[in-house]
């Protein structure tokens, strides 16, 4: 998918989250940052450079590469989101713990959804 399209989708999703949660652009900034770093994350896990992948999932990337790709983008998004929300250095460790715990929960949720998709495609 072209980078401009990814950035526009990222902006739109983040902007919609900001509208509904009244968060003044924090979600927009975090999702645009995630969309901006997506090609680099794909090049980390893909054999051919990443942009030619049809779909991102355990079926296409295998477990290790999918884990690397997912945890990279989740942590980039969550670090940006929670540190922009806190915007203080004196709450660094509290925000760090919140980021890691929420990131791990998101990762578990994504893996559960992916395993359901994988099981339904086998049948």
MMTF fields as JSON, N, C-alpha, C and O atoms, coordinates in Angstrom:
{
  "mmtfVersion": "1.0.0",
  "mmtfProducer": "UNKNOWN",
  "numBonds": 491,
  "numAtoms": 492,
  "numGroups": 123,
  "numChains": 1,
  "numModels": 1,
  "chainsPerModel": [1],
  "groupsPerChain": [123],
  "chainIdList": ["A"],
  "bondAtomList": [4, 2, 8, 6, 12, 10, 16, 14, 20, 18, 24, 22, 28, 26, 32, 30, 36, 34, 40, 38, 44, 42, 48, 46, 52, 50, 56, 54, 60, 58, 64, 62, 68, 66, 72, 70, 76, 74, 80, 78, 84, 82, 88, 86, 92, 90, 96, 94, 100, 98, 104, 102, 108, 106, 112, 110, 116, 114, 120, 118, 124, 122, 128, 126, 132, 130, 136, 134, 140, 138, 144, 142, 148, 146, 152, 150, 156, 154, 160, 158, 164, 162, 168, 166, 172, 170, 176, 174, 180, 178, 184, 182, 188, 186, 192, 190, 196, 194, 200, 198, 204, 202, 208, 206, 212, 210, 216, 214, 220, 218, 224, 222, 228, 226, 232, 230, 236, 234, 240, 238, 244, 242, 248, 246, 252, 250, 256, 254, 260, 258, 264, 262, 268, 266, 272, 270, 276, 274, 280, 278, 284, 282, 288, 286, 292, 290, 296, 294, 300, 298, 304, 302, 308, 306, 312, 310, 316, 314, 320, 318, 324, 322, 328, 326, 332, 330, 336, 334, 340, 338, 344, 342, 348, 346, 352, 350, 356, 354, 360, 358, 364, 362, 368, 366, 372, 370, 376, 374, 380, 378, 384, 382, 388, 386, 392, 390, 396, 394, 400, 398, 404, 402, 408, 406, 412, 410, 416, 414, 420, 418, 424, 422, 428, 426, 432, 430, 436, 434, 440, 438, 444, 442, 448, 446, 452, 450, 456, 454, 460, 458, 464, 462, 468, 466, 472, 470, 476, 474, 480, 478, 484, 482, 488, 486],
  "bondOrderList": [1, 1, 1, 1, 1, 1, 1, 1, 1, 1, 1, 1, 1, 1, 1, 1, 1, 1, 1, 1, 1, 1, 1, 1, 1, 1, 1, 1, 1, 1, 1, 1, 1, 1, 1, 1, 1, 1, 1, 1, 1, 1, 1, 1, 1, 1, 1, 1, 1, 1, 1, 1, 1, 1, 1, 1, 1, 1, 1, 1, 1, 1, 1, 1, 1, 1, 1, 1, 1, 1, 1, 1, 1, 1, 1, 1, 1, 1, 1, 1, 1, 1, 1, 1, 1, 1, 1, 1, 1, 1, 1, 1, 1, 1, 1, 1, 1, 1, 1, 1, 1, 1, 1, 1, 1, 1, 1, 1, 1, 1, 1, 1, 1, 1, 1, 1, 1, 1, 1, 1, 1, 1],
  "groupList": [{"groupName": "UNK", "atomNameList": ["N", "CA", "C", "O"], "elementList": ["N", "C", "C", "O"], "formalChargeList": [0, 0, 0, 0], "bondAtomList": [1, 0, 2, 1, 3, 2], "bondOrderList": [1, 1, 2], "singleLetterCode": "X", "chemCompType": "L-PEPTIDE LINKING"}],
  "groupTypeList": [0, 0, 0, 0, 0, 0, 0, 0, 0, 0, 0, 0, 0, 0, 0, 0, 0, 0, 0, 0, 0, 0, 0, 0, 0, 0, 0, 0, 0, 0, 0, 0, 0, 0, 0, 0, 0, 0, 0, 0, 0, 0, 0, 0, 0, 0, 0, 0, 0, 0, 0, 0, 0, 0, 0, 0, 0, 0, 0, 0, 0, 0, 0, 0, 0, 0, 0, 0, 0, 0, 0, 0, 0, 0, 0, 0, 0, 0, 0, 0, 0, 0, 0, 0, 0, 0, 0, 0, 0, 0, 0, 0, 0, 0, 0, 0, 0, 0, 0, 0, 0, 0, 0, 0, 0, 0, 0, 0, 0, 0, 0, 0, 0, 0, 0, 0, 0, 0, 0, 0, 0, 0, 0],
  "groupIdList": [1, 2, 3, 4, 5, 6, 7, 8, 9, 10, 11, 12, 13, 14, 15, 16, 17, 18, 19, 20, 21, 22, 23, 24, 25, 26, 27, 28, 29, 30, 31, 32, 33, 34, 35, 36, 37, 38, 39, 40, 41, 42, 43, 44, 45, 46, 47, 48, 49, 50, 51, 52, 53, 54, 55, 56, 57, 58, 59, 60, 61, 62, 63, 64, 65, 66, 67, 68, 69, 70, 71, 72, 73, 74, 75, 76, 77, 78, 79, 80, 81, 82, 83, 84, 85, 86, 87, 88, 89, 90, 91, 92, 93, 94, 95, 96, 97, 98, 99, 100, 101, 102, 103, 104, 105, 106, 107, 108, 109, 110, 111, 112, 113, 114, 115, 116, 117, 118, 119, 120, 121, 122, 123],
  "secStructList": [7, 7, 2, 2, 2, 2, 2, 2, 2, 2, 2, 2, 2, 2, 2, 2, 2, 2, 2, 2, 2, 6, 7, 6, 6, 2, 2, 2, 2, 2, 2, 2, 2, 2, 2, 2, 2, 2, 2, 2, 2, 2, 2, 2, 2, 7, 1, 1, 7, 1, 6, 6, 7, 1, 7, 7, 1, 2, 2, 2, 2, 2, 2, 2, 2, 2, 2, 2, 2, 2, 2, 2, 2, 2, 2, 2, 2, 2, 2, 2, 2, 2, 2, 2, 2, 2, 7, 7, 1, 6, 6, 2, 2, 2, 2, 2, 2, 2, 2, 2, 2, 2, 2, 2, 2, 2, 2, 2, 2, 2, 2, 2, 2, 2, 2, 2, 2, 2, 2, 2, 2, 2, 7],
  "xCoordList": [0.855, 0.0, 0.906, 1.879, 0.61, 1.433, 1.48, 0.518, 2.628, 2.845, 1.834, 1.374, 1.49, 0.531, -0.834, -1.491, -1.254, -2.54, -2.503, -3.457, -1.397, -1.257, -1.32, -1.983, -0.638, -0.656, -2.04, -2.464, -2.74, -4.098, -5.066, -5.911, -4.942, -5.784, -5.442, -6.335, -4.146, -3.717, -4.27, -4.776, -4.166, -4.685, -6.191, -6.694, -6.902, -8.366, -8.799, -9.696, -8.166, -8.516, -8.203, -9.016, -7.027, -6.664, -7.568, -7.942, -7.916, -8.787, -10.178, -10.777, -10.684, -11.995, -11.944, -12.876, -10.869, -10.713, -10.669, -11.261, -9.97, -9.888, -11.24, -11.569, -12.012, -13.339, -14.218, -14.888, -14.213, -15.102, -14.588, -15.379, -13.281, -12.75, -12.326, -11.866, -12.474, -12.159, -10.729, -10.499, -9.77, -8.388, -7.415, -6.205, -7.887, -7.09, -5.888, -4.834, -6.004, -4.96, -3.95, -3.034, -4.093, -3.127, -3.216, -2.19, -4.42, -4.586, -4.129, -3.548, -4.391, -3.958, -2.446, -1.909, -1.757, -0.293, 0.257, 1.197, -0.317, 0.176, -0.07, 0.799, -1.236, -1.519, -0.744, -0.346, -0.524, 0.287, 1.74, 2.39, 2.25, 3.599, 3.687, 4.669, 2.673, 2.647, 2.582, 3.275, 1.773, 1.7, 2.996, 3.372, 3.678, 4.953, 6.043, 6.884, 6.033, 7.062, 6.697, 7.518, 5.499, 5.05, 5.957, 6.284, 6.388, 7.273, 8.59, 9.102, 9.129, 10.367, 10.124, 10.955, 8.992, 8.656, 8.451, 8.849, 7.836, 7.656, 8.989, 9.181, 9.911, 11.214, 12.024, 12.904, 11.738, 12.412, 11.996, 12.811, 10.748, 10.221, 10.047, 9.869, 10.092, 9.825, 11.122, 12.147, 11.059, 12.225, 12.463, 13.609, 11.39, 11.496, 11.412, 11.394, 11.36, 11.274, 9.947, 9.856, 8.927, 7.699, 6.563, 5.407, 6.819, 5.725, 4.867, 3.757, 5.368, 4.624, 3.737, 3.144, 3.633, 2.791, 1.32, 0.885, 0.563, -0.867, -1.624, -2.494, -1.275, -1.97, -0.961, -0.018, -1.177, -0.311, -1.014, -2.157, -0.35, -0.932, 0.034, 1.078, -0.317, 0.529, 0.661, 1.716, -0.389, -0.389, 0.664, 1.278, 0.877, 1.796, 3.201, 4.181, 3.31, 4.618, 5.212, 6.407, 4.438, 4.782, 4.847, 4.841, 4.908, 4.727, 5.797, 5.462, 7.061, 8.144, 8.148, 8.284, 8.0, 7.991, 6.737, 6.792, 5.617, 4.384, 4.486, 4.035, 5.072, 5.272, 6.153, 5.829, 7.26, 8.168, 7.465, 7.562, 6.767, 6.046, 4.988, 4.886, 4.211, 3.106, 3.604, 3.109, 4.574, 5.054, 5.754, 5.676, 6.435, 7.09, 6.062, 6.203, 5.036, 4.045, 3.173, 2.803, 2.843, 2.048, 2.81, 2.252, 4.081, 4.855, 5.107, 5.082, 5.347, 5.503, 4.224, 4.272, 3.093, 1.813, 1.55, 1.191, 1.726, 1.4, 2.359, 1.932, 3.659, 4.593, 4.202, 4.151, 3.927, 3.532, 2.238, 2.136, 1.267, -0.036, 0.064, -0.421, 0.683, 0.705, 1.67, 1.402, 2.791, 3.704, 3.173, 3.422, 2.458, 1.804, 0.68, 0.435, 0.008, -1.07, -0.521, -1.069, 0.549, 1.124, 1.885, 1.702, 2.727, 3.508, 4.298, 4.469, 4.769, 5.607, 6.716, 6.498, 7.903, 9.025, 8.976, 9.529, 8.324, 8.309, 7.399, 7.445, 6.588, 5.737, 6.258, 5.492, 7.565, 8.155, 7.905, 7.429, 8.22, 8.111, 6.662, 6.345, 5.787, 4.366, 3.823, 3.084, 4.206, 3.763, 4.395, 3.752, 5.645, 6.323, 5.626, 5.386, 5.305, 4.613, 3.235, 2.815, 2.543, 1.225, 1.332, 0.499, 2.36, 2.567, 2.854, 2.26, 3.761, 4.136, 2.969, 2.711, 2.268, 1.156, 0.021, -0.553, -0.3, -1.342, -0.897, -1.696, 0.379, 0.919, 0.852, 0.517, 1.169, 1.086, -0.355, -0.63, -1.27, -2.686, -3.141, -3.851, -2.736, -3.087, -2.499, -3.154, -1.261, -0.611, -1.355, -1.563, -1.753, -2.512, -3.836, -4.237, -4.509, -5.783, -5.602, -6.402, -4.571, -4.306, -3.99, -4.451, -3.207, -2.891, -4.123, -4.253, -5.02, -6.274, -7.105, -7.635, -7.221, -7.983, -7.323, -8.009, -5.992, -5.278, -5.44, -5.567, -5.437, -5.606, -7.02, -7.21, -8.011, -9.373, -9.452, -10.096, -8.795, -8.768, -8.056, -8.485, -6.967, -6.2, -6.995, -6.985, -7.684, -8.496, -9.68, -10.04, -10.289, -11.439, -11.011, -11.794, -9.79, -9.335, -8.896, -8.861, -8.561, -8.172, -9.389, -9.303, -10.517, -11.735, -12.383, -13.412],
  "yCoordList": [-1.171, 0.0, 1.241, 1.284, 2.232, 3.445, 4.168, 4.157, 4.793, 5.446, 6.558, 6.727, 7.309, 8.396, 7.861, 8.447, 6.765, 6.156, 5.693, 5.905, 5.06, 4.594, 5.775, 5.697, 6.862, 8.04, 8.68, 9.137, 8.719, 9.28, 8.416, 8.939, 7.1, 6.204, 6.35, 6.391, 6.429, 6.608, 7.907, 7.94, 8.971, 10.254, 10.183, 10.666, 9.579, 9.496, 8.697, 9.116, 7.546, 6.728, 7.453, 7.457, 8.064, 8.806, 10.003, 10.296, 10.691, 11.855, 11.462, 12.155, 10.341, 9.862, 9.497, 9.794, 8.863, 8.542, 9.822, 9.886, 10.833, 12.102, 12.792, 13.384, 12.721, 13.342, 12.69, 13.376, 11.366, 10.661, 10.617, 10.462, 10.75, 10.706, 12.078, 12.199, 13.114, 14.486, 14.589, 15.092, 14.102, 14.03, 14.948, 14.785, 15.885, 16.989, 16.572, 17.201, 15.555, 15.212, 14.175, 13.843, 13.658, 12.676, 11.378, 10.819, 10.902, 9.672, 9.874, 8.972, 11.048, 11.341, 11.281, 10.671, 11.905, 11.898, 10.484, 10.111, 9.702, 8.34, 7.435, 6.643, 7.541, 6.668, 7.092, 6.241, 8.389, 8.839, 8.396, 7.99, 8.47, 7.972, 6.474, 6.005, 5.736, 4.3, 4.042, 3.157, 4.789, 4.639, 5.027, 4.434, 6.028, 6.472, 5.421, 5.238, 4.731, 3.723, 2.334, 1.419, 2.165, 0.862, 0.292, -0.893, 1.065, 0.476, -0.042, -1.07, 0.661, 0.199, -1.093, -2.001, -1.181, -2.409, -3.565, -4.693, -3.297, -4.346, -4.805, -5.993, -3.866, -4.263, -5.06, -5.832, -4.883, -5.683, -7.145, -8.031, -7.403, -8.766, -9.455, -10.672, -8.721, -9.314, -9.707, -9.041, -10.778, -11.237, -10.332, -10.049, -9.88, -9.12, -7.61, -6.888, -7.106, -5.673, -5.21, -4.09, -6.016, -5.737, -5.11, -5.39, -4.29, -3.563, -4.447, -4.061, -5.632, -6.485, -7.502, -8.359, -7.427, -8.369, -8.075, -6.924, -9.132, -8.976, -8.665, -7.795, -9.391, -9.249, -9.491, -10.266, -8.814, -9.004, -9.966, -9.73, -11.033, -11.998, -13.134, -13.239, -13.98, -15.12, -16.053, -16.65, -16.175, -17.061, -16.64, -17.494, -15.335, -14.835, -14.589, -14.808, -14.142, -13.794, -14.878, -14.837, -15.813, -16.814, -16.14, -14.913, -16.944, -16.458, -15.464, -14.4, -15.782, -14.916, -13.55, -12.525, -13.546, -12.269, -11.458, -10.234, -12.143, -11.436, -10.828, -9.703, -11.56, -11.047, -9.801, -8.802, -9.85, -8.7, -7.489, -6.381, -7.702, -6.619, -6.007, -4.786, -6.861, -6.397, -5.671, -4.59, -6.243, -5.609, -4.288, -3.348, -4.208, -2.952, -1.84, -0.758, -2.105, -1.062, -0.757, 0.397, -1.763, -1.521, -0.619, 0.345, -0.926, -0.136, 1.285, 2.229, 1.449, 2.8, 3.599, 4.742, 2.999, 3.686, 4.002, 5.131, 3.016, 3.214, 4.184, 4.988, 4.119, 5.086, 6.502, 7.394, 6.712, 8.046, 8.488, 9.622, 7.614, 7.957, 8.315, 9.366, 7.458, 7.677, 8.778, 9.487, 8.94, 10.018, 11.379, 12.377, 11.44, 12.7, 13.032, 14.199, 12.008, 12.218, 12.707, 13.637, 12.09, 12.487, 13.804, 14.712, 13.912, 15.103, 15.653, 16.863, 14.744, 15.123, 14.097, 12.899, 14.576, 13.656, 13.013, 11.931, 13.663, 13.105, 11.881, 11.182, 11.61, 10.424, 9.38, 8.575, 9.405, 8.537, 7.062, 6.338, 6.608, 5.177, 4.709, 3.595, 5.547, 5.187, 5.035, 4.1, 5.971, 5.92, 4.734, 4.098, 4.442, 3.299, 1.987, 1.147, 1.817, 0.604, 0.511, -0.564, 1.634, 1.661, 1.299, 0.565, 1.818, 1.545, 0.069, -0.544, -0.496, -1.895, -2.828, -3.781, -2.557, -3.444, -3.366, -4.392, -2.182, -2.035, -2.626, -3.22, -2.459, -3.052, -4.567, -5.187, -5.17, -6.63, -7.113, -8.136, -6.377, -6.732, -6.64, -7.52, -5.582, -5.429, -6.561, -7.085, -6.936, -8.021, -9.339, -10.083, -9.63, -10.853, -10.839, -11.85, -9.701, -9.58, -9.784, -10.472, -9.197, -9.351, -10.801, -11.314, -11.466, -12.869, -13.758, -14.733, -13.445, -14.21, -14.05, -15.031, -12.836, -12.582, -13.268, -13.855, -13.195, -13.853, -15.366, -16.007, -15.939, -17.394, -17.801, -18.861, -16.966, -17.245, -17.179, -18.017, -16.182, -16.072, -17.258, -17.776, -17.681, -18.806, -20.1, -20.904, -20.307, -21.515, -21.548, -22.613, -20.397, -20.375, -20.583, -21.094, -20.201, -20.408, -21.849, -22.301, -22.575, -23.98, -24.844, -25.789, -24.536, -25.353, -25.168, -25.786],
  "zCoordList": [0.0, 0.0, 0.0, 0.753, -0.815, -0.862, 0.489, 1.257, 0.75, 2.046, 2.31, 3.439, 1.277, 1.458, 1.886, 2.746, 1.295, 1.663, 3.12, 3.868, 3.518, 4.906, 5.867, 6.902, 5.536, 6.41, 6.467, 7.528, 5.351, 5.346, 6.154, 6.881, 6.025, 6.825, 8.302, 9.148, 8.613, 10.006, 10.583, 11.705, 9.798, 10.255, 10.487, 11.501, 9.543, 9.658, 10.879, 11.61, 11.103, 12.268, 13.572, 14.497, 13.642, 14.85, 15.085, 16.22, 14.009, 14.13, 14.619, 15.441, 14.104, 14.574, 16.059, 16.805, 16.48, 17.908, 18.743, 19.82, 18.246, 18.974, 19.062, 20.089, 18.013, 18.032, 19.086, 19.858, 19.114, 20.037, 21.473, 22.404, 21.668, 23.035, 23.542, 24.677, 22.715, 23.11, 23.643, 24.743, 22.844, 23.322, 22.586, 22.74, 21.81, 21.267, 20.424, 20.527, 19.611, 18.661, 19.113, 18.36, 20.316, 20.815, 20.011, 19.624, 19.76, 18.981, 17.54, 16.936, 16.996, 15.63, 15.528, 14.604, 16.465, 16.451, 16.594, 15.893, 17.492, 17.726, 16.522, 16.157, 15.906, 14.761, 13.515, 12.721, 13.333, 12.201, 12.392, 11.429, 13.612, 13.881, 13.593, 13.018, 13.99, 13.719, 12.206, 11.704, 11.493, 10.041, 9.348, 8.337, 9.9, 9.337, 9.523, 8.643, 10.659, 10.934, 10.405, 10.469, 9.892, 9.377, 8.29, 8.363, 7.28, 6.265, 6.843, 6.401, 7.817, 8.451, 9.226, 9.195, 9.918, 10.647, 9.675, 9.963, 8.534, 7.521, 6.948, 6.689, 6.75, 6.21, 7.228, 6.847, 8.518, 9.546, 9.495, 9.755, 9.165, 9.256, 7.908, 7.864, 6.83, 5.528, 4.839, 4.98, 4.107, 3.354, 2.148, 1.801, 1.511, 0.269, 0.455, -0.541, 1.664, 1.869, 2.415, 2.919, 2.337, 3.051, 2.298, 2.616, 1.332, 0.699, -0.202, -0.566, -0.568, -1.48, -0.771, -1.427, 0.542, 1.275, 1.008, 1.051, 0.733, 0.481, 1.762, 1.795, 2.813, 4.086, 5.199, 5.045, 6.322, 7.474, 8.418, 8.809, 8.782, 9.704, 9.968, 9.323, 10.917, 11.256, 10.054, 9.843, 9.282, 8.116, 7.09, 6.452, 6.927, 5.918, 6.46, 5.748, 7.697, 8.256, 9.148, 9.441, 9.571, 10.579, 11.943, 12.044, 12.974, 14.341, 14.785, 15.303, 14.596, 15.074, 14.415, 15.083, 13.109, 12.38, 12.683, 12.807, 12.801, 13.143, 14.537, 14.757, 15.477, 16.833, 16.806, 17.449, 16.071, 15.984, 15.38, 15.907, 14.286, 13.615, 14.535, 14.652, 15.18, 16.019, 17.254, 17.574, 17.952, 19.184, 18.873, 19.664, 17.735, 17.349, 17.165, 17.736, 16.374, 16.107, 17.319, 17.535, 18.106, 19.316, 20.274, 20.799, 20.505, 21.466, 20.964, 21.754, 19.671, 19.121, 19.351, 19.805, 19.038, 19.215, 20.681, 21.017, 21.556, 22.968, 23.655, 24.484, 23.319, 23.895, 23.495, 24.341, 22.213, 21.767, 22.439, 22.906, 22.488, 23.056, 24.535, 24.953, 25.318, 26.765, 27.185, 28.155, 26.476, 26.85, 26.411, 27.086, 25.308, 24.946, 25.917, 26.223, 26.394, 27.355, 28.698, 29.288, 29.18, 30.473, 30.335, 31.146, 29.325, 28.992, 30.186, 30.331, 31.028, 32.167, 32.32, 32.14, 32.652, 32.871, 34.249, 34.444, 35.207, 36.557, 36.671, 37.684, 35.675, 35.66, 34.671, 34.141, 34.433, 33.416, 33.701, 32.827, 34.91, 35.222, 35.303, 34.887, 35.832, 35.853, 34.432, 34.127, 33.579, 32.19, 31.466, 30.631, 31.783, 31.168, 31.529, 30.662, 32.802, 33.249, 32.596, 32.17, 32.522, 31.873, 30.394, 29.863, 29.741, 28.323, 28.073, 27.186, 28.853, 28.653, 28.978, 28.243, 30.073, 30.439, 29.417, 29.054, 28.959, 27.949, 26.616, 25.892, 26.3, 25.08, 25.096, 24.087, 26.24, 26.355, 26.251, 25.624, 26.866, 26.744, 25.286, 24.799, 24.596, 23.178, 22.349, 21.449, 22.656, 21.933, 22.128, 21.169, 23.357, 23.637, 22.881, 22.305, 22.885, 22.172, 20.667, 20.033, 20.105, 18.672, 18.331, 17.311, 19.18, 18.923, 19.046, 18.306, 19.958, 20.06, 18.796, 18.274, 18.305, 17.08, 15.886, 15.05, 15.806, 14.711, 14.753, 13.71, 15.952, 16.04, 15.626, 15.03, 15.938, 15.472, 13.948, 13.317, 13.363, 11.906, 11.276, 10.245, 11.902, 11.377, 11.47, 10.538, 12.593, 12.762, 11.808, 11.308, 11.549, 10.64, 9.189, 8.389, 8.835, 7.458, 7.218, 6.073, 8.285, 8.148, 7.86, 7.075, 8.483, 8.333, 7.022, 6.749]
}
